[in-house]
Amino acid sequence: MKAALYYGIGDIRVEDVPKPKVGFGEILMKNVTALTCGTELKQYRRGYPSFKEGEVRRFGHESSGIVAEVGEGVKNFKVGDRIATHNSAPCNHCYYCRVGQYSLCENLVFSDGAWAEYRLLPAAIVEQNVFHLPSHISYKSAALLEPLSCAVYCIDEANIKLMDIVVINGAGPLGLMNLKVAKLRGAYTIISDLNPKRLQYAKEIGADEIINVSEVDDQIEAVLDKTPSHRGADVVIDATGLPEMWEKNMYMVRKGGTVMEFGGCKSGTTVTFDTRRLHYDQITVKGLFHTTPRHVEQAFRLIERGHISEEVFVGGTYPLEKCVEALESHAKGDVVKNEIRLE
């Protein structure tokens, strides 16, 4: 089969590789749609933290498709089924799983290789995070499952209440998904970004206020000005992954509010918080990584019920041979994501 392989920073090649063999409890999925993602863009530009020199990895982690083969022991799926899948599943046995912190599982099982003709789904993923795709849901929409589940997890952990003022900094794919889910929670939303195209997408999916950072002198003041009595937001969500933004988030939130440091920064970076602000204003600061099976299912139900629009989230379509071009287009910010069509 053909697959996109990651050889290192700035080096992705489409090559012929052996088709995966199906084991007990596993599914071999024929990928139909794969998507570009900010995580892949970061890996392409600055590398994997765990990548070893000389290593080659199959690339991509967001896709949907059709069951091509099933391993012994698979009961709920058969060849020909249309499916949506997440890219990971917890073990349900380690300490973190036992205390309900599934995103911190010490034995998370992953499935890479979304940018390929076929993708092997391990048994743990098949058991917990694969779903039958109704005929009215497109493969494009289904492929949004993984990032959407992360946004659902973030909004749930932020404990947003009806008419809370929520600020989202960053209007990339996950910023927009956090916005959409926050709106479904009944929040009044303010979103900021440098990219006017993505801010327009934010308006299309319900943002109450947008801030073009390039048009304001002080981003913090611009946010505070849009809150009652200049007090700040109830919840501030970072979707930039920039340390300087992590620090600014602390000054956009009201006393007693919550900051969700959702966007992952480059490994090794540090931030500085004013201890007086944190302590006396009783700010809650939460880091958040990945998602859980409960939030994956909630994300799937949102897709199934038509709450997520592929017209906003998925722009151009590219063949696998032009996957790097799709990623570079994503990087320019003219689209939220691009589709890599594999059938």
C-alpha positions, 0 to 999 in steps of 0.5 A: 500500500501507499503511505506517507512516511515521516523521516524528520523535520520537513521530510515526508515521503509517500512510499510503498509499504507492507499492508498491516496484518490483522491480529486478534480483536483488530480492524484493518480500515480502508481509509477514505478521508484523512485530515491535516492537523496542527499537531502534524504541522508542528511535527513537520516543522519542529519534530516529534519530542520522542523521535529518534535519528534514523527512525521512520514513522507513518504519518497522520492520525485523523481519518475515517473509512470502511472496514476492510478486514476484521481479526478473530474476536471482533463481534460488532463490526464486519467487512464493508461497514462505514466507521469513524475512529479515534486514534487512541484508547486507554488500558483501563488497568493502570493507576490513572485509569483506575482513578478516572484520569484516562487521558493520563493512561500510562499505556495509551494505545495509539493508531497512526498511519491515517495518511495511508491507504489502510490503517490498523486499529488495535483491539483497545481502540476497536473496543472503546473508540470505533463507531458505526457511521450512519449513511447521512454522515460524510467521511469528512465529518467523521474524520473530525472525531479526534480533535472534536473529542479533545475540545469536548473534554476541554469544555467539560473540564472548564465547567462552563455554565449558561451565559458564562463569558468564555474567551478563546485565544486562537481560531485554528481548528481546535480553537474553533471546535472549543468555540462551537462546543462552548456555544452549545453549553450556552456560553457568550464567546469571545475569540481572538486571532491574527487571521481574518479568514479564521475569525470569519469562520468563527463568526459563521459558527456563532462567535459573539465577539471577535478580536483581530489581534493585529488591530488592537494595541493591547490584547488583554485590554481588548478582551477586558473591554468586552466583559461587564465592568471590565472584570474579565472572562469566567473562562479563558481557553488557550488554543495557541500553544504559545508561552507568551499567550499562556501568560496573557490568559492569566490577565483576561480572566475574572477573579475566581475564574478558570484558565484552561491552558489547552494549546500545547507549547514547545517542549522545554518552554516555561511561563511566569505567573504573578503569584499575587494574581494567582493566589489572591484572585483565586484563579484556577489554572488547568492543563489539559491533554488529549481526551477520554472515551466518554468525551470521544463518544460525546463528540461522535454524537455531536457529529452524528446529530449535525452540530459540526459543519464540514463546510467550515472545518474542511477546505480543499481536497488533495490526493495522497501524493500531494499530502505535503501540499495539503499540509502547507496550505493548512499552514497558511491559514486560508482553511481550517483543515484540508482533506486527503482523499484516499479512495 
